[in-house]
Amino acid sequence: MLLSAFLPFVLTHVTHCPEPTAEQAIRLSAIEFAKRTSLWVETQSPIVQDTTGQTAFTFSLSTFEADQLPQPPARQSEVFKLRDVWVNDRPMMVTDRGTAVTLAQRNQAHDLAYRTSGSTFTVLDAPVVGESIVTHGVLVPTVECESFPDDVFGEYLEVIASGALWRLLKIPKQDWTDLNASQIALGQFNDQTQTVAFRAERGFGAGMPRARVQLF
């Protein structure tokens, strides 16, 4: 799904708004939506430990990136957080780096995983050679993205559009500036995002209600 698919839901409410300005607002809205809902989850292909003592691993983003034809020049997604990590059949406790360091200082850093930076994550203790590491990561679009996966964002065009309109309508001294409408759009975005996040947490990501932009 190209970024331009969202424009008809936005430009009708912001007269004379340049498309690049609207597109950036859509990107920021989609990023916030993805972060708050954790709806975009991808499974890392199993990594088989082949080096004794290795604890650092990389979450591959190739699944979505490889589907883009033609391949966009900009990176389309990035890891926001780890949802869960398994070593063979053992679930790791997913935590943050600070907590992991504190536990390591107490010699209590066992069966845990944390994201270090970007797509890199650490597993403690080091998996044994031959063990398989499976990771589910929550992804978000990047600020340079030009497209989104249809199966994740296709249902939520209007929700993401409302988040974009909240940003656009509050820009001062523009032909389309409307602070009251901006607050209405924000309320719609918050309400629907909360609903999606609530249901996604329980594994009902598909078939959730969609919101229509109704500002006037």
Secondary structure as a PSIPRED ss2 file (coil, helix, strand):
# PSIPRED VFORMAT (PSIPRED V4.0)

   1 M C   1.000  0.000  0.000
   2 L E   0.000  0.000  1.000
   3 L H   0.000  1.000  0.000
   4 S H   0.000  1.000  0.000
   5 A H   0.000  1.000  0.000
   6 F H   0.000  1.000  0.000
   7 L H   0.000  1.000  0.000
   8 P H   0.000  1.000  0.000
   9 F H   0.000  1.000  0.000
  10 V H   0.000  1.000  0.000
  11 L H   0.000  1.000  0.000
  12 T C   1.000  0.000  0.000
  13 H C   1.000  0.000  0.000
  14 V C   1.000  0.000  0.000
  15 T C   1.000  0.000  0.000
  16 H C   1.000  0.000  0.000
  17 C C   1.000  0.000  0.000
  18 P C   1.000  0.000  0.000
  19 E H   0.000  1.000  0.000
  20 P H   0.000  1.000  0.000
  21 T H   0.000  1.000  0.000
  22 A H   0.000  1.000  0.000
  23 E H   0.000  1.000  0.000
  24 Q H   0.000  1.000  0.000
  25 A H   0.000  1.000  0.000
  26 I H   0.000  1.000  0.000
  27 R H   0.000  1.000  0.000
  28 L H   0.000  1.000  0.000
  29 S H   0.000  1.000  0.000
  30 A H   0.000  1.000  0.000
  31 I H   0.000  1.000  0.000
  32 E H   0.000  1.000  0.000
  33 F H   0.000  1.000  0.000
  34 A H   0.000  1.000  0.000
  35 K H   0.000  1.000  0.000
  36 R H   0.000  1.000  0.000
  37 T H   0.000  1.000  0.000
  38 S C   1.000  0.000  0.000
  39 L C   1.000  0.000  0.000
  40 W C   1.000  0.000  0.000
  41 V E   0.000  0.000  1.000
  42 E E   0.000  0.000  1.000
  43 T E   0.000  0.000  1.000
  44 Q C   1.000  0.000  0.000
  45 S C   1.000  0.000  0.000
  46 P C   1.000  0.000  0.000
  47 I E   0.000  0.000  1.000
  48 V E   0.000  0.000  1.000
  49 Q C   1.000  0.000  0.000
  50 D C   1.000  0.000  0.000
  51 T C   1.000  0.000  0.000
  52 T C   1.000  0.000  0.000
  53 G C   1.000  0.000  0.000
  54 Q C   1.000  0.000  0.000
  55 T C   1.000  0.000  0.000
  56 A E   0.000  0.000  1.000
  57 F E   0.000  0.000  1.000
  58 T E   0.000  0.000  1.000
  59 F C   1.000  0.000  0.000
  60 S C   1.000  0.000  0.000
  61 L C   1.000  0.000  0.000
  62 S H   0.000  1.000  0.000
  63 T H   0.000  1.000  0.000
  64 F H   0.000  1.000  0.000
  65 E H   0.000  1.000  0.000
  66 A C   1.000  0.000  0.000
  67 D C   1.000  0.000  0.000
  68 Q C   1.000  0.000  0.000
  69 L C   1.000  0.000  0.000
  70 P C   1.000  0.000  0.000
  71 Q C   1.000  0.000  0.000
  72 P C   1.000  0.000  0.000
  73 P C   1.000  0.000  0.000
  74 A C   1.000  0.000  0.000
  75 R C   1.000  0.000  0.000
  76 Q C   1.000  0.000  0.000
  77 S E   0.000  0.000  1.000
  78 E E   0.000  0.000  1.000
  79 V E   0.000  0.000  1.000
  80 F E   0.000  0.000  1.000
  81 K E   0.000  0.000  1.000
  82 L E   0.000  0.000  1.000
  83 R E   0.000  0.000  1.000
  84 D E   0.000  0.000  1.000
  85 V E   0.000  0.000  1.000
  86 W E   0.000  0.000  1.000
  87 V E   0.000  0.000  1.000
  88 N C   1.000  0.000  0.000
  89 D C   1.000  0.000  0.000
  90 R E   0.000  0.000  1.000
  91 P E   0.000  0.000  1.000
  92 M C   1.000  0.000  0.000
  93 M E   0.000  0.000  1.000
  94 V E   0.000  0.000  1.000
  95 T E   0.000  0.000  1.000
  96 D C   1.000  0.000  0.000
  97 R H   0.000  1.000  0.000
  98 G H   0.000  1.000  0.000
  99 T H   0.000  1.000  0.000
 100 A H   0.000  1.000  0.000
 101 V H   0.000  1.000  0.000
 102 T H   0.000  1.000  0.000
 103 L H   0.000  1.000  0.000
 104 A H   0.000  1.000  0.000
 105 Q H   0.000  1.000  0.000
 106 R C   1.000  0.000  0.000
 107 N C   1.000  0.000  0.000
 108 Q C   1.000  0.000  0.000
 109 A C   1.000  0.000  0.000
 110 H C   1.000  0.000  0.000
 111 D C   1.000  0.000  0.000
 112 L E   0.000  0.000  1.000
 113 A E   0.000  0.000  1.000
 114 Y E   0.000  0.000  1.000
 115 R E   0.000  0.000  1.000
 116 T E   0.000  0.000  1.000
 117 S E   0.000  0.000  1.000
 118 G C   1.000  0.000  0.000
 119 S C   1.000  0.000  0.000
 120 T E   0.000  0.000  1.000
 121 F E   0.000  0.000  1.000
 122 T E   0.000  0.000  1.000
 123 V E   0.000  0.000  1.000
 124 L E   0.000  0.000  1.000
 125 D C   1.000  0.000  0.000
 126 A C   1.000  0.000  0.000
 127 P C   1.000  0.000  0.000
 128 V C   1.000  0.000  0.000
 129 V C   1.000  0.000  0.000
 130 G C   1.000  0.000  0.000
 131 E C   1.000  0.000  0.000
 132 S E   0.000  0.000  1.000
 133 I E   0.000  0.000  1.000
 134 V E   0.000  0.000  1.000
 135 T E   0.000  0.000  1.000
 136 H E   0.000  0.000  1.000
 137 G E   0.000  0.000  1.000
 138 V E   0.000  0.000  1.000
 139 L E   0.000  0.000  1.000
 140 V E   0.000  0.000  1.000
 141 P E   0.000  0.000  1.000
 142 T C   1.000  0.000  0.000
 143 V C   1.000  0.000  0.000
 144 E C   1.000  0.000  0.000
 145 C C   1.000  0.000  0.000
 146 E C   1.000  0.000  0.000
 147 S E   0.000  0.000  1.000
 148 F C   1.000  0.000  0.000
 149 P C   1.000  0.000  0.000
 150 D H   0.000  1.000  0.000
 151 D H   0.000  1.000  0.000
 152 V H   0.000  1.000  0.000
 153 F H   0.000  1.000  0.000
 154 G H   0.000  1.000  0.000
 155 E H   0.000  1.000  0.000
 156 Y H   0.000  1.000  0.000
 157 L H   0.000  1.000  0.000
 158 E H   0.000  1.000  0.000
 159 V H   0.000  1.000  0.000
 160 I H   0.000  1.000  0.000
 161 A H   0.000  1.000  0.000
 162 S H   0.000  1.000  0.000
 163 G H   0.000  1.000  0.000
 164 A H   0.000  1.000  0.000
 165 L H   0.000  1.000  0.000
 166 W H   0.000  1.000  0.000
 167 R H   0.000  1.000  0.000
 168 L H   0.000  1.000  0.000
 169 L H   0.000  1.000  0.000
 170 K C   1.000  0.000  0.000
 171 I C   1.000  0.000  0.000
 172 P C   1.000  0.000  0.000
 173 K C   1.000  0.000  0.000
 174 Q C   1.000  0.000  0.000
 175 D C   1.000  0.000  0.000
 176 W C   1.000  0.000  0.000
 177 T C   1.000  0.000  0.000
 178 D C   1.000  0.000  0.000
 179 L H   0.000  1.000  0.000
 180 N H   0.000  1.000  0.000
 181 A H   0.000  1.000  0.000
 182 S H   0.000  1.000  0.000
 183 Q H   0.000  1.000  0.000
 184 I H   0.000  1.000  0.000
 185 A H   0.000  1.000  0.000
 186 L H   0.000  1.000  0.000
 187 G H   0.000  1.000  0.000
 188 Q H   0.000  1.000  0.000
 189 F H   0.000  1.000  0.000
 190 N H   0.000  1.000  0.000
 191 D H   0.000  1.000  0.000
 192 Q H   0.000  1.000  0.000
 193 T H   0.000  1.000  0.000
 194 Q H   0.000  1.000  0.000
 195 T H   0.000  1.000  0.000
 196 V H   0.000  1.000  0.000
 197 A H   0.000  1.000  0.000
 198 F H   0.000  1.000  0.000
 199 R H   0.000  1.000  0.000
 200 A H   0.000  1.000  0.000
 201 E H   0.000  1.000  0.000
 202 R C   1.000  0.000  0.000
 203 G C   1.000  0.000  0.000
 204 F C   1.000  0.000  0.000
 205 G C   1.000  0.000  0.000
 206 A C   1.000  0.000  0.000
 207 G C   1.000  0.000  0.000
 208 M C   1.000  0.000  0.000
 209 P C   1.000  0.000  0.000
 210 R C   1.000  0.000  0.000
 211 A C   1.000  0.000  0.000
 212 R C   1.000  0.000  0.000
 213 V C   1.000  0.000  0.000
 214 Q C   1.000  0.000  0.000
 215 L C   1.000  0.000  0.000
 216 F C   1.000  0.000  0.000
